Amino acid sequence: MLLGASGAVFGLTGLYLLLRNKVVQTKLHRFLTILSIVLITSEVFDIANGVKDNIGHWAHIGGVIGSIIIFISYKYVKRNRV
């Protein structure tokens, strides 16, 4: 059994990637964008290679996918609001 909030942190990482065009681009934002892409790519490779350790790789990917679904749903509801 795994326990922690890392899936939520990865969800925030995914949300940052979706919203990064809305902020002023500085060196920090470029660094965070690259870091986010590297972390997500690392998780995908760990899952693809079947890494067996005590890290919730699927929870991380689920956090990113969940943030994308919530972001798209929010945009859809906001656009179709009467």
C-alpha positions, 0 to 999 in steps of 0.5 A: 500500500502506498500513501502520500500526496504525490499524485496531487503534486503531479496534478498541479504539475499537469495544470501548470503545463496547461496554464503556462502560456497565461503567465509572463515567461521568465527563466523560472517559468522556463525551468518549471516547464522543462522540469514538469516535462522531464518528471512526467516523461520519467514517470511514463518511462518508469511505467513502460519499463515496469519499474518495481519500487515503492513509488506510486507511478500510476498515481502520478500519471493519474494526477496529471490526467485528472488535472487535464480532465478537470481543466477541460471540463472547467473550460467547457462548463465556463463556455456553455454557461447560460 
